[in-house]
């Protein structure tokens, strides 16, 4: 097992960006300090060969040329909030907009746009690195200061764990997640994710409007293109004639789970070609499934690859989108000086 720190380039203002290489327990991961992003993740396939299964870039310039959230920790609020929300005093809190009328993944100055600081790294209990981000009052457009931490570790065979936490100085919505794009055939593979087999245990999903904001209460997945309870080939299930699929040209929807606060299996992904499997566990009440339909071939990927439509998919455990504006959605308002915690476990195998 080992952990190494190396240079990954510099920001336009001269600040250094680090890369941390974690190797052990059958996986090899790289995390960069820009956005606390998972830059690479090598996992074995059916033939035993390791391949990189997450999309990303070889240099910092690939992350700065356009904002695509490759592997980033997204916050202060993952997903969308429409315009803003009404706080406990009844006052409307306007949020910075970067997706039409929405604040997406924390707005223009979300967590993914910042260089995080090293808190610690080592090999105790498996290789790990922990990064921290401290933003002063309103620096990301949300009320109050925020202090966040992201800890990546490989504690057991084939498992990558992402522990997220945050505290705020004033009451604020908080909802963090990891935004990795996965392709279990390899990030440089010509194969898209449409041939992957997905299973999601949720019985309900949130329909969205043309702005990708939930229309209202969750609906049953039974008999719809969202029924992945028994598993389905993504490209065969994704019906372009379905009104919800037509809105975004693919899946970009939140599956709803009960808000128990306990970690459980949310989704399983399998690539028949490579044999790789990925099981995702989390204590979050939602899972955003996005099929990468907005990747247009302009992204400079690793090894000179250009990432086109459906080159990767996202499975993001989180709370439900626009929760502050919907009664009955899971609570996301964090009291002042309270601590938010969220753990995501990615377990890899071969089938």
Helices and strands as residue ranges (DSSP letters): E 2-10, E 16-24, E 27-32, E 37-44, E 50-52, H 60-64, E 72-74, E 80-82, E 84-86, E 92-94, E 102-104, G 111-113, E 117-122, E 128-135, E 146-156, E 159-168, E 172-173, E 177-179, E 181-182, G 193-195, E 197-200, E 204-205, E 219-220, E 232-233, H 234-237, H 243-248, E 252-256, E 264-270, E 276-282, E 286-290, E 299-300, G 302-304, E 306-307, E 313-318, G 323-325, E 333-334, E 339-350
